[in-house]
Amino acid sequence: MRFKRWPRVEAYVDTSRKRAAFHRSQKAKRNKFPLLAPLIAEEQHDVDTEMARRADWWPKAQQEGRDRRAANWRRARARLFAHGDNMRGLLRQLWRECPYPADPACLLDPLHQIDVGRVDPERPPWKFHRELTPRITPNPENWNAAFRQIGHAKVGGGPKTIGADKFTFIGNLSGELLFITSQVRLVEPNESFYTPSNMRLRDSFVGRSGHYVVLEVSPSCSDEDLVTIERLAREADKRSLIVTRKPRPGQGAAS
């Protein structure tokens, strides 16, 4: 049966580096509360006492770890042998070929997953990967039901102006993952942005000559999805909108 050997119990090794680290630790505790440093120093013991304490504690801690690990191995073997001969052989074969570390916890977990029906022993997950189906929103009721905000960046801005917010959204309408960026643009290019409120898909006011919102969608967006995106955006935002595909690398701006 596949298993990993555990180190034997060893005595604690007293070194100068460990002693120096102990002194630094005590000094840091005193420096943390300078006014209480004398009281803290009275409670601290010397390095020889600490090394003696560690020499007594270290073998016991190692033995407790070995005992705990051995108990887990016994639990795992008992759970394995609780199955019939045919099933037991299959489980042992799975344990020999699985990519998990040879630790008792890594044996107990697959056995539990098989017992509760989450894993099919005939189709182990490291051989047969479950087919992933993307989450699709074919007929969304509104913008928030179809898209989720995943990005927020500032664009422009200066000493006397506030940068405009550029938002990134993600969604899936018909099987293709879509990324959409929303950015406010000024009708008068030479005018500066002034944003007293957050630049979201709504509730934004910039410039005195007017502004509009540009939504750039992934280049692979279909014509049907583009129409749906424009409809949802116009329902969510009453300002002037332009919905367009992002240009592919090496191409000019989308028309």
NORQUIVEN-V384304 format. One record per pair of residues at least 12 apart in sequence whose C-alpha atoms are under 8 Angstrom apart, sorted by the first residue. I is the first residue (numbers start at 1). J is the second residue. D is the distance in whole Angstrom. If there is no record, write none. Layout:
BEGIN
((I & J & D) (I & J & D))
END
This chain:
BEGIN
((1 & 92 & 7) (1 & 96 & 7) (2 & 95 & 7) (2 & 96 & 6) (2 & 102 & 6) (3 & 102 & 5) (3 & 103 & 6) (3 & 104 & 8) (4 & 101 & 8) (4 & 102 & 5) (4 & 103 & 6) (6 & 66 & 7) (9 & 59 & 6) (9 & 62 & 6) (9 & 63 & 6) (10 & 59 & 6) (10 & 62 & 8) (11 & 55 & 7) (11 & 58 & 7) (11 & 59 & 6) (12 & 54 & 7) (12 & 55 & 5) (12 & 58 & 6) (12 & 59 & 7) (13 & 55 & 8) (14 & 51 & 7) (19 & 47 & 6) (19 & 51 & 8) (22 & 47 & 7) (23 & 47 & 7) (26 & 44 & 7) (69 & 104 & 7) (72 & 104 & 6) (72 & 105 & 7) (73 & 104 & 5) (75 & 108 & 8) (76 & 104 & 6) (76 & 107 & 7) (76 & 108 & 5) (79 & 108 & 8) (79 & 111 & 8) (80 & 111 & 7) (90 & 121 & 8) (91 & 121 & 7) (94 & 121 & 8) (94 & 124 & 8) (95 & 107 & 7) (98 & 126 & 7) (99 & 126 & 7) (134 & 172 & 8) (134 & 175 & 7) (135 & 172 & 7) (135 & 175 & 8) (136 & 171 & 8) (136 & 172 & 5) (136 & 173 & 5) (136 & 174 & 6) (136 & 175 & 6) (137 & 171 & 8) (137 & 172 & 6) (137 & 173 & 5) (137 & 174 & 7) (138 & 172 & 8) (138 & 173 & 5) (138 & 174 & 6) (139 & 173 & 8) (142 & 232 & 6) (142 & 235 & 8) (142 & 236 & 7) (143 & 232 & 5) (143 & 233 & 6) (143 & 236 & 7) (146 & 171 & 6) (146 & 172 & 7) (146 & 173 & 7) (147 & 169 & 6) (147 & 170 & 5) (147 & 171 & 5) (147 & 172 & 8) (148 & 169 & 5) (148 & 170 & 5) (148 & 171 & 6) (149 & 167 & 7) (149 & 168 & 6) (149 & 169 & 4) (149 & 170 & 6) (150 & 167 & 8) (150 & 168 & 6) (150 & 169 & 6) (150 & 170 & 7) (151 & 167 & 6) (151 & 168 & 5) (151 & 169 & 7) (152 & 165 & 7) (152 & 166 & 6) (152 & 167 & 5) (152 & 168 & 6) (153 & 165 & 6) (153 & 166 & 5) (153 & 167 & 7) (154 & 166 & 6) (156 & 193 & 8) (157 & 193 & 7) (161 & 192 & 7) (161 & 193 & 6) (161 & 194 & 5) (161 & 195 & 8) (162 & 193 & 6) (162 & 194 & 5) (162 & 195 & 6) (163 & 193 & 7) (163 & 194 & 7) (163 & 195 & 7) (164 & 183 & 8) (164 & 184 & 7) (164 & 193 & 7) (164 & 194 & 8) (164 & 195 & 7) (164 & 199 & 6) (165 & 183 & 7) (165 & 184 & 8) (165 & 198 & 7) (165 & 199 & 5) (165 & 200 & 7) (166 & 181 & 7) (166 & 182 & 6) (166 & 183 & 5) (166 & 184 & 8) (166 & 199 & 7) (167 & 181 & 6) (167 & 182 & 5) (167 & 183 & 7) (167 & 200 & 7) (168 & 180 & 6) (168 & 181 & 4) (168 & 182 & 6) (169 & 181 & 6) (173 & 225 & 7) (174 & 225 & 7) (176 & 220 & 8) (176 & 221 & 7) (178 & 217 & 7) (178 & 218 & 6) (178 & 221 & 7) (179 & 217 & 6) (179 & 218 & 5) (180 & 215 & 6) (180 & 216 & 5) (180 & 217 & 5) (180 & 218 & 7) (181 & 214 & 8) (181 & 215 & 6) (181 & 216 & 5) (181 & 217 & 7) (182 & 201 & 7) (182 & 213 & 7) (182 & 214 & 6) (182 & 215 & 5) (182 & 216 & 7) (183 & 199 & 8) (183 & 213 & 6) (183 & 214 & 5) (183 & 215 & 7) (184 & 199 & 7) (184 & 211 & 7) (184 & 212 & 6) (184 & 213 & 4) (184 & 214 & 6) (185 & 211 & 6) (185 & 212 & 6) (185 & 213 & 6) (185 & 214 & 7) (186 & 206 & 7) (186 & 207 & 7) (186 & 209 & 8) (186 & 210 & 6) (186 & 211 & 4) (186 & 212 & 6) (187 & 209 & 6) (187 & 210 & 6) (187 & 211 & 5) (187 & 212 & 7) (188 & 209 & 6) (188 & 210 & 8) (188 & 211 & 8) (191 & 207 & 7) (192 & 207 & 7) (193 & 206 & 6) (193 & 207 & 6) (194 & 206 & 5) (194 & 207 & 6) (201 & 213 & 8) (201 & 236 & 7) (201 & 237 & 6) (202 & 236 & 7) (202 & 237 & 5) (202 & 238 & 8) (202 & 239 & 8) (211 & 240 & 8) (212 & 239 & 6) (212 & 240 & 5) (212 & 241 & 6) (212 & 242 & 8) (213 & 239 & 7) (213 & 240 & 6) (213 & 241 & 5) (213 & 242 & 6) (214 & 241 & 6) (214 & 242 & 5) (214 & 243 & 6) (214 & 244 & 8) (215 & 241 & 7) (215 & 242 & 6) (215 & 243 & 5) (215 & 244 & 6) (216 & 243 & 6) (216 & 244 & 5) (216 & 245 & 5) (216 & 246 & 5) (217 & 243 & 7) (217 & 244 & 6) (217 & 245 & 5) (217 & 246 & 6) (218 & 245 & 6) (218 & 246 & 6) (219 & 245 & 5) (219 & 246 & 5) (219 & 247 & 6) (219 & 248 & 6) (221 & 245 & 7) (226 & 243 & 8) (226 & 244 & 8) (229 & 243 & 8) (230 & 243 & 6))
END
